Amino acid sequence: MAGIKLGKLPDRTPIKFTITVTPDLARALGEYAEAYEAAYGKRQEIVELVLAMLRIFLESDRAFARRTRIKPTRI
């Protein structure tokens, strides 16, 4: 149906990544989750925090953003 206001939705199929981190990074991420909870009063899973961190990092890298033309999103 051409001419409707809403464009075609992008692919939103989740892609699973499995990573292994060093003990010191795991500890730091746990501490960050605790700091997040202290700041906002709500516990978030580490994986959710890491996803937000990665998105913010990629969006803040101006050279990468120019090269790939990623658009900032709100998390």
mmCIF file of the N, C-alpha and C atoms, coordinates in Angstrom:
data_MODEL
# 
_entry.id   MODEL 
# 
loop_
_atom_site.group_PDB 
_atom_site.id 
_atom_site.type_symbol 
_atom_site.label_atom_id 
_atom_site.label_alt_id 
_atom_site.label_comp_id 
_atom_site.label_asym_id 
_atom_site.label_entity_id 
_atom_site.label_seq_id 
_atom_site.pdbx_PDB_ins_code 
_atom_site.Cartn_x 
_atom_site.Cartn_y 
_atom_site.Cartn_z 
_atom_site.occupancy 
_atom_site.B_iso_or_equiv 
_atom_site.pdbx_formal_charge 
_atom_site.auth_seq_id 
_atom_site.auth_comp_id 
_atom_site.auth_asym_id 
_atom_site.auth_atom_id 
_atom_site.pdbx_PDB_model_num 
ATOM 1   N N  . MET A 1 1  ? 0.856  -1.170  0.000  1.00 0.00 ? 1  MET A N  1 
ATOM 2   C CA . MET A 1 1  ? 0.000  0.000   0.000  1.00 0.00 ? 1  MET A CA 1 
ATOM 3   C C  . MET A 1 1  ? 0.896  1.225   0.000  1.00 0.00 ? 1  MET A C  1 
ATOM 4   N N  . ALA A 1 2  ? 1.066  1.848   -1.107 1.00 0.00 ? 2  ALA A N  1 
ATOM 5   C CA . ALA A 1 2  ? 1.909  3.030   -1.231 1.00 0.00 ? 2  ALA A CA 1 
ATOM 6   C C  . ALA A 1 2  ? 1.164  4.253   -0.725 1.00 0.00 ? 2  ALA A C  1 
ATOM 7   N N  . GLY A 1 3  ? 1.930  5.230   -0.266 1.00 0.00 ? 3  GLY A N  1 
ATOM 8   C CA . GLY A 1 3  ? 1.334  6.491   0.127  1.00 0.00 ? 3  GLY A CA 1 
ATOM 9   C C  . GLY A 1 3  ? 0.903  6.590   1.576  1.00 0.00 ? 3  GLY A C  1 
ATOM 10  N N  . ILE A 1 4  ? 1.145  5.573   2.380  1.00 0.00 ? 4  ILE A N  1 
ATOM 11  C CA . ILE A 1 4  ? 0.794  5.719   3.791  1.00 0.00 ? 4  ILE A CA 1 
ATOM 12  C C  . ILE A 1 4  ? 1.926  6.435   4.514  1.00 0.00 ? 4  ILE A C  1 
ATOM 13  N N  . LYS A 1 5  ? 1.616  7.062   5.605  1.00 0.00 ? 5  LYS A N  1 
ATOM 14  C CA . LYS A 1 5  ? 2.578  7.876   6.334  1.00 0.00 ? 5  LYS A CA 1 
ATOM 15  C C  . LYS A 1 5  ? 3.701  7.054   6.966  1.00 0.00 ? 5  LYS A C  1 
ATOM 16  N N  . LEU A 1 6  ? 3.367  5.916   7.523  1.00 0.00 ? 6  LEU A N  1 
ATOM 17  C CA . LEU A 1 6  ? 4.363  5.076   8.182  1.00 0.00 ? 6  LEU A CA 1 
ATOM 18  C C  . LEU A 1 6  ? 5.146  4.289   7.137  1.00 0.00 ? 6  LEU A C  1 
ATOM 19  N N  . GLY A 1 7  ? 6.468  4.448   7.183  1.00 0.00 ? 7  GLY A N  1 
ATOM 20  C CA . GLY A 1 7  ? 7.319  3.687   6.275  1.00 0.00 ? 7  GLY A CA 1 
ATOM 21  C C  . GLY A 1 7  ? 7.486  2.256   6.748  1.00 0.00 ? 7  GLY A C  1 
ATOM 22  N N  . LYS A 1 8  ? 8.160  1.464   5.932  1.00 0.00 ? 8  LYS A N  1 
ATOM 23  C CA . LYS A 1 8  ? 8.395  0.069   6.273  1.00 0.00 ? 8  LYS A CA 1 
ATOM 24  C C  . LYS A 1 8  ? 9.268  -0.004  7.520  1.00 0.00 ? 8  LYS A C  1 
ATOM 25  N N  . LEU A 1 9  ? 8.869  -0.822  8.476  1.00 0.00 ? 9  LEU A N  1 
ATOM 26  C CA . LEU A 1 9  ? 9.627  -0.984  9.713  1.00 0.00 ? 9  LEU A CA 1 
ATOM 27  C C  . LEU A 1 9  ? 10.931 -1.715  9.438  1.00 0.00 ? 9  LEU A C  1 
ATOM 28  N N  . PRO A 1 10 ? 12.007 -1.320  10.137 1.00 0.00 ? 10 PRO A N  1 
ATOM 29  C CA . PRO A 1 10 ? 13.282 -2.010  9.953  1.00 0.00 ? 10 PRO A CA 1 
ATOM 30  C C  . PRO A 1 10 ? 13.243 -3.399  10.591 1.00 0.00 ? 10 PRO A C  1 
ATOM 31  N N  . ASP A 1 11 ? 14.177 -4.243  10.204 1.00 0.00 ? 11 ASP A N  1 
ATOM 32  C CA . ASP A 1 11 ? 14.273 -5.575  10.784 1.00 0.00 ? 11 ASP A CA 1 
ATOM 33  C C  . ASP A 1 11 ? 14.574 -5.441  12.270 1.00 0.00 ? 11 ASP A C  1 
ATOM 34  N N  . ARG A 1 12 ? 13.735 -6.011  13.109 1.00 0.00 ? 12 ARG A N  1 
ATOM 35  C CA . ARG A 1 12 ? 13.914 -5.937  14.556 1.00 0.00 ? 12 ARG A CA 1 
ATOM 36  C C  . ARG A 1 12 ? 14.138 -7.306  15.162 1.00 0.00 ? 12 ARG A C  1 
ATOM 37  N N  . THR A 1 13 ? 14.575 -8.257  14.350 1.00 0.00 ? 13 THR A N  1 
ATOM 38  C CA . THR A 1 13 ? 14.841 -9.595  14.834 1.00 0.00 ? 13 THR A CA 1 
ATOM 39  C C  . THR A 1 13 ? 16.069 -9.566  15.740 1.00 0.00 ? 13 THR A C  1 
ATOM 40  N N  . PRO A 1 14 ? 15.944 -9.968  16.997 1.00 0.00 ? 14 PRO A N  1 
ATOM 41  C CA . PRO A 1 14 ? 17.094 -9.957  17.893 1.00 0.00 ? 14 PRO A CA 1 
ATOM 42  C C  . PRO A 1 14 ? 18.179 -10.916 17.412 1.00 0.00 ? 14 PRO A C  1 
ATOM 43  N N  . ILE A 1 15 ? 19.408 -10.526 17.624 1.00 0.00 ? 15 ILE A N  1 
ATOM 44  C CA . ILE A 1 15 ? 20.564 -11.366 17.308 1.00 0.00 ? 15 ILE A CA 1 
ATOM 45  C C  . ILE A 1 15 ? 21.294 -11.628 18.611 1.00 0.00 ? 15 ILE A C  1 
ATOM 46  N N  . LYS A 1 16 ? 21.532 -12.889 18.893 1.00 0.00 ? 16 LYS A N  1 
ATOM 47  C CA . LYS A 1 16 ? 22.155 -13.258 20.160 1.00 0.00 ? 16 LYS A CA 1 
ATOM 48  C C  . LYS A 1 16 ? 23.670 -13.298 20.012 1.00 0.00 ? 16 LYS A C  1 
ATOM 49  N N  . PHE A 1 17 ? 24.355 -12.640 20.941 1.00 0.00 ? 17 PHE A N  1 
ATOM 50  C CA . PHE A 1 17 ? 25.796 -12.698 21.046 1.00 0.00 ? 17 PHE A CA 1 
ATOM 51  C C  . PHE A 1 17 ? 26.136 -13.351 22.377 1.00 0.00 ? 17 PHE A C  1 
ATOM 52  N N  . THR A 1 18 ? 27.153 -14.159 22.386 1.00 0.00 ? 18 THR A N  1 
ATOM 53  C CA . THR A 1 18 ? 27.657 -14.738 23.619 1.00 0.00 ? 18 THR A CA 1 
ATOM 54  C C  . THR A 1 18 ? 29.083 -14.256 23.784 1.00 0.00 ? 18 THR A C  1 
ATOM 55  N N  . ILE A 1 19 ? 29.382 -13.658 24.935 1.00 0.00 ? 19 ILE A N  1 
ATOM 56  C CA . ILE A 1 19 ? 30.736 -13.161 25.165 1.00 0.00 ? 19 ILE A CA 1 
ATOM 57  C C  . ILE A 1 19 ? 31.279 -13.725 26.473 1.00 0.00 ? 19 ILE A C  1 
ATOM 58  N N  . THR A 1 20 ? 32.571 -13.719 26.567 1.00 0.00 ? 20 THR A N  1 
ATOM 59  C CA . THR A 1 20 ? 33.261 -14.093 27.790 1.00 0.00 ? 20 THR A CA 1 
ATOM 60  C C  . THR A 1 20 ? 34.068 -12.885 28.229 1.00 0.00 ? 20 THR A C  1 
ATOM 61  N N  . VAL A 1 21 ? 33.951 -12.516 29.498 1.00 0.00 ? 21 VAL A N  1 
ATOM 62  C CA . VAL A 1 21 ? 34.687 -11.360 30.010 1.00 0.00 ? 21 VAL A CA 1 
ATOM 63  C C  . VAL A 1 21 ? 35.655 -11.814 31.094 1.00 0.00 ? 21 VAL A C  1 
ATOM 64  N N  . THR A 1 22 ? 36.639 -10.973 31.331 1.00 0.00 ? 22 THR A N  1 
ATOM 65  C CA . THR A 1 22 ? 37.616 -11.265 32.374 1.00 0.00 ? 22 THR A CA 1 
ATOM 66  C C  . THR A 1 22 ? 36.975 -11.054 33.742 1.00 0.00 ? 22 THR A C  1 
ATOM 67  N N  . PRO A 1 23 ? 37.524 -11.683 34.779 1.00 0.00 ? 23 PRO A N  1 
ATOM 68  C CA . PRO A 1 23 ? 36.958 -11.507 36.120 1.00 0.00 ? 23 PRO A CA 1 
ATOM 69  C C  . PRO A 1 23 ? 36.920 -10.043 36.564 1.00 0.00 ? 23 PRO A C  1 
ATOM 70  N N  . ASP A 1 24 ? 37.941 -9.263  36.221 1.00 0.00 ? 24 ASP A N  1 
ATOM 71  C CA . ASP A 1 24 ? 37.932 -7.863  36.642 1.00 0.00 ? 24 ASP A CA 1 
ATOM 72  C C  . ASP A 1 24 ? 36.846 -7.070  35.929 1.00 0.00 ? 24 ASP A C  1 
ATOM 73  N N  . LEU A 1 25 ? 36.569 -7.374  34.662 1.00 0.00 ? 25 LEU A N  1 
ATOM 74  C CA . LEU A 1 25 ? 35.486 -6.686  33.955 1.00 0.00 ? 25 LEU A CA 1 
ATOM 75  C C  . LEU A 1 25 ? 34.136 -7.111  34.516 1.00 0.00 ? 25 LEU A C  1 
ATOM 76  N N  . ALA A 1 26 ? 33.969 -8.388  34.810 1.00 0.00 ? 26 ALA A N  1 
ATOM 77  C CA . ALA A 1 26 ? 32.718 -8.871  35.411 1.00 0.00 ? 26 ALA A CA 1 
ATOM 78  C C  . ALA A 1 26 ? 32.463 -8.175  36.741 1.00 0.00 ? 26 ALA A C  1 
ATOM 79  N N  . ARG A 1 27 ? 33.520 -8.024  37.537 1.00 0.00 ? 27 ARG A N  1 
ATOM 80  C CA . ARG A 1 27 ? 33.405 -7.347  38.834 1.00 0.00 ? 27 ARG A CA 1 
ATOM 81  C C  . ARG A 1 27 ? 33.022 -5.879  38.630 1.00 0.00 ? 27 ARG A C  1 
ATOM 82  N N  . ALA A 1 28 ? 33.674 -5.216  37.676 1.00 0.00 ? 28 ALA A N  1 
ATOM 83  C CA . ALA A 1 28 ? 33.379 -3.810  37.407 1.00 0.00 ? 28 ALA A CA 1 
ATOM 84  C C  . ALA A 1 28 ? 31.943 -3.632  36.919 1.00 0.00 ? 28 ALA A C  1 
ATOM 85  N N  . LEU A 1 29 ? 31.479 -4.538  36.080 1.00 0.00 ? 29 LEU A N  1 
ATOM 86  C CA . LEU A 1 29 ? 30.096 -4.451  35.604 1.00 0.00 ? 29 LEU A CA 1 
ATOM 87  C C  . LEU A 1 29 ? 29.108 -4.660  36.748 1.00 0.00 ? 29 LEU A C  1 
ATOM 88  N N  . GLY A 1 30 ? 29.423 -5.567  37.643 1.00 0.00 ? 30 GLY A N  1 
ATOM 89  C CA . GLY A 1 30 ? 28.580 -5.769  38.824 1.00 0.00 ? 30 GLY A CA 1 
ATOM 90  C C  . GLY A 1 30 ? 28.541 -4.525  39.695 1.00 0.00 ? 30 GLY A C  1 
ATOM 91  N N  . GLU A 1 31 ? 29.700 -3.894  39.867 1.00 0.00 ? 31 GLU A N  1 
ATOM 92  C CA . GLU A 1 31 ? 29.764 -2.658  40.649 1.00 0.00 ? 31 GLU A CA 1 
ATOM 93  C C  . GLU A 1 31 ? 28.990 -1.539  39.962 1.00 0.00 ? 31 GLU A C  1 
ATOM 94  N N  . TYR A 1 32 ? 29.061 -1.508  38.631 1.00 0.00 ? 32 TYR A N  1 
ATOM 95  C CA . TYR A 1 32 ? 28.310 -0.489  37.896 1.00 0.00 ? 32 TYR A CA 1 
ATOM 96  C C  . TYR A 1 32 ? 26.808 -0.715  38.070 1.00 0.00 ? 32 TYR A C  1 
ATOM 97  N N  . ALA A 1 33 ? 26.387 -1.964  38.033 1.00 0.00 ? 33 ALA A N  1 
ATOM 98  C CA . ALA A 1 33 ? 24.970 -2.270  38.240 1.00 0.00 ? 33 ALA A CA 1 
ATOM 99  C C  . ALA A 1 33 ? 24.518 -1.815  39.630 1.00 0.00 ? 33 ALA A C  1 
ATOM 100 N N  . GLU A 1 34 ? 25.384 -1.989  40.628 1.00 0.00 ? 34 GLU A N  1 
ATOM 101 C CA . GLU A 1 34 ? 25.069 -1.514  41.972 1.00 0.00 ? 34 GLU A CA 1 
ATOM 102 C C  . GLU A 1 34 ? 24.982 0.013   42.010 1.00 0.00 ? 34 GLU A C  1 
ATOM 103 N N  . ALA A 1 35 ? 25.903 0.692   41.329 1.00 0.00 ? 35 ALA A N  1 
ATOM 104 C CA . ALA A 1 35 ? 25.881 2.153   41.278 1.00 0.00 ? 35 ALA A CA 1 
ATOM 105 C C  . ALA A 1 35 ? 24.627 2.644   40.566 1.00 0.00 ? 35 ALA A C  1 
ATOM 106 N N  . TYR A 1 36 ? 24.234 1.947   39.523 1.00 0.00 ? 36 TYR A N  1 
ATOM 107 C CA . TYR A 1 36 ? 23.013 2.295   38.796 1.00 0.00 ? 36 TYR A CA 1 
ATOM 108 C C  . TYR A 1 36 ? 21.801 2.174   39.717 1.00 0.00 ? 36 TYR A C  1 
ATOM 109 N N  . GLU A 1 37 ? 21.750 1.071   40.446 1.00 0.00 ? 37 GLU A N  1 
ATOM 110 C CA . GLU A 1 37 ? 20.632 0.859   41.368 1.00 0.00 ? 37 GLU A CA 1 
ATOM 111 C C  . GLU A 1 37 ? 20.603 1.931   42.449 1.00 0.00 ? 37 GLU A C  1 
ATOM 112 N N  . ALA A 1 38 ? 21.763 2.307   42.964 1.00 0.00 ? 38 ALA A N  1 
ATOM 113 C CA . ALA A 1 38 ? 21.826 3.352   43.989 1.00 0.00 ? 38 ALA A CA 1 
ATOM 114 C C  . ALA A 1 38 ? 21.371 4.694   43.421 1.00 0.00 ? 38 ALA A C  1 
ATOM 115 N N  . ALA A 1 39 ? 21.714 4.951   42.163 1.00 0.00 ? 39 ALA A N  1 
ATOM 116 C CA . ALA A 1 39 ? 21.360 6.236   41.546 1.00 0.00 ? 39 ALA A CA 1 
ATOM 117 C C  . ALA A 1 39 ? 19.883 6.317   41.167 1.00 0.00 ? 39 ALA A C  1 
ATOM 118 N N  . TYR A 1 40 ? 19.317 5.205   40.694 1.00 0.00 ? 40 TYR A N  1 
ATOM 119 C CA . TYR A 1 40 ? 17.955 5.236   40.151 1.00 0.00 ? 40 TYR A CA 1 
ATOM 120 C C  . TYR A 1 40 ? 16.934 4.424   40.938 1.00 0.00 ? 40 TYR A C  1 
ATOM 121 N N  . GLY A 1 41 ? 17.397 3.706   41.961 1.00 0.00 ? 41 GLY A N  1 
ATOM 122 C CA . GLY A 1 41 ? 16.469 2.960   42.798 1.00 0.00 ? 41 GLY A CA 1 
ATOM 123 C C  . GLY A 1 41 ? 15.885 1.722   42.156 1.00 0.00 ? 41 GLY A C  1 
ATOM 124 N N  . LYS A 1 42 ? 16.445 1.297   41.051 1.00 0.00 ? 42 LYS A N  1 
ATOM 125 C CA . LYS A 1 42 ? 15.935 0.111   40.367 1.00 0.00 ? 42 LYS A CA 1 
ATOM 126 C C  . LYS A 1 42 ? 17.103 -0.709  39.850 1.00 0.00 ? 42 LYS A C  1 
ATOM 127 N N  . ARG A 1 43 ? 17.062 -1.994  40.144 1.00 0.00 ? 43 ARG A N  1 
ATOM 128 C CA . ARG A 1 43 ? 18.107 -2.908  39.682 1.00 0.00 ? 43 ARG A CA 1 
ATOM 129 C C  . ARG A 1 43 ? 17.881 -3.226  38.208 1.00 0.00 ? 43 ARG A C  1 
ATOM 130 N N  . GLN A 1 44 ? 18.932 -3.179  37.432 1.00 0.00 ? 44 GLN A N  1 
ATOM 131 C CA . GLN A 1 44 ? 18.881 -3.577  36.025 1.00 0.00 ? 44 GLN A CA 1 
ATOM 132 C C  . GLN A 1 44 ? 19.843 -4.728  35.822 1.00 0.00 ? 44 GLN A C  1 
ATOM 133 N N  . GLU A 1 45 ? 19.487 -5.634  34.957 1.00 0.00 ? 45 GLU A N  1 
ATOM 134 C CA . GLU A 1 45 ? 20.376 -6.731  34.617 1.00 0.00 ? 45 GLU A CA 1 
ATOM 135 C C  . GLU A 1 45 ? 21.621 -6.172  33.940 1.00 0.00 ? 45 GLU A C  1 
ATOM 136 N N  . ILE A 1 46 ? 22.751 -6.779  34.208 1.00 0.00 ? 46 ILE A N  1 
ATOM 137 C CA . ILE A 1 46 ? 24.009 -6.320  33.623 1.00 0.00 ? 46 ILE A CA 1 
ATOM 138 C C  . ILE A 1 46 ? 23.925 -6.308  32.103 1.00 0.00 ? 46 ILE A C  1 
ATOM 139 N N  . VAL A 1 47 ? 23.300 -7.312  31.523 1.00 0.00 ? 47 VAL A N  1 
ATOM 140 C CA . VAL A 1 47 ? 23.216 -7.363  30.059 1.00 0.00 ? 47 VAL A CA 1 
ATOM 141 C C  . VAL A 1 47 ? 22.476 -6.140  29.511 1.00 0.00 ? 47 VAL A C  1 
ATOM 142 N N  . GLU A 1 48 ? 21.437 -5.676  30.197 1.00 0.00 ? 48 GLU A N  1 
ATOM 143 C CA . GLU A 1 48 ? 20.707 -4.484  29.744 1.00 0.00 ? 48 GLU A CA 1 
ATOM 144 C C  . GLU A 1 48 ? 21.592 -3.242  29.825 1.00 0.00 ? 48 GLU A C  1 
ATOM 145 N N  . LEU A 1 49 ? 22.377 -3.157  30.888 1.00 0.00 ? 49 LEU A N  1 
ATOM 146 C CA . LEU A 1 49 ? 23.296 -2.025  31.031 1.00 0.00 ? 49 LEU A CA 1 
ATOM 147 C C  . LEU A 1 49 ? 24.366 -2.058  29.945 1.00 0.00 ? 49 LEU A C  1 
ATOM 148 N N  . VAL A 1 50 ? 24.892 -3.238  29.648 1.00 0.00 ? 50 VAL A N  1 
ATOM 149 C CA . VAL A 1 50 ? 25.922 -3.367  28.618 1.00 0.00 ? 50 VAL A CA 1 
ATOM 150 C C  . VAL A 1 50 ? 25.357 -2.970  27.254 1.00 0.00 ? 50 VAL A C  1 
ATOM 151 N N  . LEU A 1 51 ? 24.136 -3.382  26.955 1.00 0.00 ? 51 LEU A N  1 
ATOM 152 C CA . LEU A 1 51 ? 23.515 -2.994  25.687 1.00 0.00 ? 51 LEU A CA 1 
ATOM 153 C C  . LEU A 1 51 ? 23.408 -1.472  25.574 1.00 0.00 ? 51 LEU A C  1 
ATOM 154 N N  . ALA A 1 52 ? 22.989 -0.825  26.650 1.00 0.00 ? 52 ALA A N  1 
ATOM 155 C CA . ALA A 1 52 ? 22.888 0.640   26.646 1.00 0.00 ? 52 ALA A CA 1 
ATOM 156 C C  . ALA A 1 52 ? 24.268 1.272   26.499 1.00 0.00 ? 52 ALA A C  1 
ATOM 157 N N  . MET A 1 53 ? 25.262 0.728   27.189 1.00 0.00 ? 53 MET A N  1 
ATOM 158 C CA . MET A 1 53 ? 26.630 1.252   27.099 1.00 0.00 ? 53 MET A CA 1 
ATOM 159 C C  . MET A 1 53 ? 27.169 1.152   25.673 1.00 0.00 ? 53 MET A C  1 
ATOM 160 N N  . LEU A 1 54 ? 26.946 0.015   25.038 1.00 0.00 ? 54 LEU A N  1 
ATOM 161 C CA . LEU A 1 54 ? 27.431 -0.167  23.671 1.00 0.00 ? 54 LEU A CA 1 
ATOM 162 C C  . LEU A 1 54 ? 26.762 0.809   22.710 1.00 0.00 ? 54 LEU A C  1 
ATOM 163 N N  . ARG A 1 55 ? 25.455 0.973   22.847 1.00 0.00 ? 55 ARG A N  1 
ATOM 164 C CA . ARG A 1 55 ? 24.720 1.902   21.971 1.00 0.00 ? 55 ARG A CA 1 
ATOM 165 C C  . ARG A 1 55 ? 25.243 3.321   22.157 1.00 0.00 ? 55 ARG A C  1 
ATOM 166 N N  . ILE A 1 56 ? 25.397 3.755   23.409 1.00 0.00 ? 56 ILE A N  1 
ATOM 167 C CA . ILE A 1 56 ? 25.889 5.102   23.693 1.00 0.00 ? 56 ILE A CA 1 
ATOM 168 C C  . ILE A 1 56 ? 27.307 5.280   23.170 1.00 0.00 ? 56 ILE A C  1 
ATOM 169 N N  . PHE A 1 57 ? 28.149 4.272   23.343 1.00 0.00 ? 57 PHE A N  1 
ATOM 170 C CA . PHE A 1 57 ? 29.518 4.350   22.846 1.00 0.00 ? 57 PHE A CA 1 
ATOM 171 C C  . PHE A 1 57 ? 29.537 4.523   21.333 1.00 0.00 ? 57 PHE A C  1 
ATOM 172 N N  . LEU A 1 58 ? 28.780 3.695   20.621 1.00 0.00 ? 58 LEU A N  1 
ATOM 173 C CA . LEU A 1 58 ? 28.764 3.790   19.164 1.00 0.00 ? 58 LEU A CA 1 
ATOM 174 C C  . LEU A 1 58 ? 28.206 5.128   18.684 1.00 0.00 ? 58 LEU A C  1 
ATOM 175 N N  . GLU A 1 59 ? 27.160 5.612   19.344 1.00 0.00 ? 59 GLU A N  1 
ATOM 176 C CA . GLU A 1 59 ? 26.568 6.888   18.947 1.00 0.00 ? 59 GLU A CA 1 
ATOM 177 C C  . GLU A 1 59 ? 27.490 8.064   19.249 1.00 0.00 ? 59 GLU A C  1 
ATOM 178 N N  . SER A 1 60 ? 28.355 7.925   20.245 1.00 0.00 ? 60 SER A N  1 
ATOM 179 C CA . SER A 1 60 ? 29.232 9.037   20.607 1.00 0.00 ? 60 SER A CA 1 
ATOM 180 C C  . SER A 1 60 ? 30.528 9.058   19.799 1.00 0.00 ? 60 SER A C  1 
ATOM 181 N N  . ASP A 1 61 ? 30.800 8.017   19.042 1.00 0.00 ? 61 ASP A N  1 
ATOM 182 C CA . ASP A 1 61 ? 32.002 7.954   18.211 1.00 0.00 ? 61 ASP A CA 1 
ATOM 183 C C  . ASP A 1 61 ? 31.698 8.666   16.892 1.00 0.00 ? 61 ASP A C  1 
ATOM 184 N N  . ARG A 1 62 ? 32.077 9.927   16.809 1.00 0.00 ? 62 ARG A N  1 
ATOM 185 C CA . ARG A 1 62 ? 31.719 10.744  15.641 1.00 0.00 ? 62 ARG A CA 1 
ATOM 186 C C  . ARG A 1 62 ? 32.266 10.194  14.332 1.00 0.00 ? 62 ARG A C  1 
ATOM 187 N N  . ALA A 1 63 ? 33.502 9.730   14.340 1.00 0.00 ? 63 ALA A N  1 
ATOM 188 C CA . ALA A 1 63 ? 34.085 9.187   13.107 1.00 0.00 ? 63 ALA A CA 1 
ATOM 189 C C  . ALA A 1 63 ? 33.302 7.963   12.635 1.00 0.00 ? 63 ALA A C  1 
ATOM 190 N N  . PHE A 1 64 ? 32.943 7.098   13.573 1.00 0.00 ? 64 PHE A N  1 
ATOM 191 C CA . PHE A 1 64 ? 32.164 5.913   13.222 1.00 0.00 ? 64 PHE A CA 1 
ATOM 192 C C  . PHE A 1 64 ? 30.783 6.318   12.717 1.00 0.00 ? 64 PHE A C  1 
ATOM 193 N N  . ALA A 1 65 ? 30.157 7.259   13.408 1.00 0.00 ? 65 ALA A N  1 
ATOM 194 C CA . ALA A 1 65 ? 28.811 7.695   13.016 1.00 0.00 ? 65 ALA A CA 1 
ATOM 195 C C  . ALA A 1 65 ? 28.824 8.288   11.605 1.00 0.00 ? 65 ALA A C  1 
ATOM 196 N N  . ARG A 1 66 ? 29.840 9.092   11.287 1.00 0.00 ? 66 ARG A N  1 
ATOM 197 C CA . ARG A 1 66 ? 29.931 9.655   9.933  1.00 0.00 ? 66 ARG A CA 1 
ATOM 198 C C  . ARG A 1 66 ? 30.115 8.556   8.901  1.00 0.00 ? 66 ARG A C  1 
ATOM 199 N N  . ARG A 1 67 ? 30.915 7.592   9.249  1.00 0.00 ? 67 ARG A N  1 
ATOM 200 C CA . ARG A 1 67 ? 31.218 6.506   8.316  1.00 0.00 ? 67 ARG A CA 1 
ATOM 201 C C  . ARG A 1 67 ? 30.011 5.608   8.074  1.00 0.00 ? 67 ARG A C  1 
ATOM 202 N N  . THR A 1 68 ? 29.259 5.338   9.111  1.00 0.00 ? 68 THR A N  1 
ATOM 203 C CA . THR A 1 68 ? 28.146 4.395   8.998  1.00 0.00 ? 68 THR A CA 1 
ATOM 204 C C  . THR A 1 68 ? 26.791 5.076   8.955  1.00 0.00 ? 68 THR A C  1 
ATOM 205 N N  . ARG A 1 69 ? 26.782 6.334   9.296  1.00 0.00 ? 69 ARG A N  1 
ATOM 206 C CA . ARG A 1 69 ? 25.530 7.111   9.328  1.00 0.00 ? 69 ARG A CA 1 
ATOM 207 C C  . ARG A 1 69 ? 24.489 6.499   10.245 1.00 0.00 ? 69 ARG A C  1 
ATOM 208 N N  . ILE A 1 70 ? 24.950 6.025   11.407 1.00 0.00 ? 70 ILE A N  1 
ATOM 209 C CA . ILE A 1 70 ? 23.984 5.512   12.380 1.00 0.00 ? 70 ILE A CA 1 
ATOM 210 C C  . ILE A 1 70 ? 23.211 6.690   12.953 1.00 0.00 ? 70 ILE A C  1 
ATOM 211 N N  . LYS A 1 71 ? 21.999 6.457   13.284 1.00 0.00 ? 71 LYS A N  1 
ATOM 212 C CA . LYS A 1 71 ? 21.159 7.500   13.848 1.00 0.00 ? 71 LYS A CA 1 
ATOM 213 C C  . LYS A 1 71 ? 21.014 7.259   15.337 1.00 0.00 ? 71 LYS A C  1 
ATOM 214 N N  . PRO A 1 72 ? 21.207 8.306   16.150 1.00 0.00 ? 72 PRO A N  1 
ATOM 215 C CA . PRO A 1 72 ? 21.045 8.146   17.600 1.00 0.00 ? 72 PRO A CA 1 
ATOM 216 C C  . PRO A 1 72 ? 19.637 7.690   17.946 1.00 0.00 ? 72 PRO A C  1 
ATOM 217 N N  . THR A 1 73 ? 19.560 6.854   18.964 1.00 0.00 ? 73 THR A N  1 
ATOM 218 C CA . THR A 1 73 ? 18.261 6.413   19.483 1.00 0.00 ? 73 THR A CA 1 
ATOM 219 C C  . THR A 1 73 ? 18.204 6.724   20.960 1.00 0.00 ? 73 THR A C  1 
ATOM 220 N N  . ARG A 1 74 ? 17.050 6.780   21.489 1.00 0.00 ? 74 ARG A N  1 
ATOM 221 C CA . ARG A 1 74 ? 16.884 6.990   22.929 1.00 0.00 ? 74 ARG A CA 1 
ATOM 222 C C  . ARG A 1 74 ? 16.694 5.624   23.561 1.00 0.00 ? 74 ARG A C  1 
ATOM 223 N N  . ILE A 1 75 ? 17.394 5.411   24.661 1.00 0.00 ? 75 ILE A N  1 
ATOM 224 C CA . ILE A 1 75 ? 17.312 4.133   25.357 1.00 0.00 ? 75 ILE A CA 1 
ATOM 225 C C  . ILE A 1 75 ? 16.489 4.312   26.623 1.00 0.00 ? 75 ILE A C  1 
# 
